[in-house]
Amino acid sequence: MSVLIVIPARYASSRFPAKPLAPLTGVTGLKKTLIQRSWEAAKLVSNVDKVVVATDDDRIRGHVEDFGGEVVMTSSEHRNGTERCAEVADKFPDFKVFVNFQGDAPLTPPWFITALIEGLDLSPDAAMATPVLRTRPETLAKFQDDRRNDRVGGTTVVVDNDSHAIYFSKEVLPHTPIGFGNGGLPVFHHVGAYAYRRDGLKNYMSFEETELEKREGLEQLRFIVNRQLVRCVEVEDRGQEFWELNNPEDVDRIEHILKVQGIE
C-alpha cells in the first residue's frame, strides 16, 4: 500500500496570519518554524513512501525548500486542506493512500499516523479515517477555558458504537459541565490528521461545501453530511501531550511541550 503524506500549508489565516512561518523554540533554544517542525514530525512516520508540503504561497515554498523539504504547488482556490490533498492526489496517480498531516500539529506522534493508516486499511467501507484521543482532565480543562474566553481551541468528536463519527465540533461535545470531568462518557479530542483513499477524495470534491462545515470551520463534516463513513481510530498518547497551534496563545503551550519532551 503506497502512502503519501501531504502537509497543507497556507499563509493567510484569520486567527494567526503567516502561521506556518511562526518560530517555535525547542529545548536547546533552537528556533524552527511551525511548518519545519510539522514536516520533521511527519518524516518520523514509518512505512510512508513520500512526504510533501502542499501550498499556494511562494514564501512557504521557498522556506520549505531551504530546509530540504519537497513542495507541491497547488491552487489558491482551495477552501481547506482536504481539497488541497485532492489536487495532490491527481498529481501522484501511483499512490493509493493520502494522509493529511496538519501543518499546525508538530506534536503529532508518529504512532498516531501509523494507527490511522492501519485503521483505514481495516475499514473498507470508510471514505476516510481520523485519529481520536481520550482527553485527560487537564486537556479537557484547557478546552473549556478556551471556550469560556471565546477562543477556538481543539476539536471534539462524538462517535457511534462502530467508531464512526457522528459529529465534529469546536465546542466541547458531549456537553460536559465545568468540574464534571470525563465521568463515564469520554470526551474525544479529534487529532487533526486524515487518511483518505483516492476514491474518497474524488467523492469529496464532487460534493458542495456544506453550511455545517462553514459554520464550524471543519472540512470533515462534508463527509458526514453526505453520508460518507468516517472511521475514528482511537490512539493513546503514551504520556506525550498533544496540542495544535490554533491561536497565538498556543505558542507558549507548544514551546513548553517541546522542552518537556526534549525536542531541539
Order of alpha helices (4+ residues) and beta strands (2+ residues): beta-beta-beta-alpha-beta-alpha-beta-alpha-beta-alpha-beta-alpha-beta-beta-beta-beta-alpha-alpha-alpha-beta-alpha
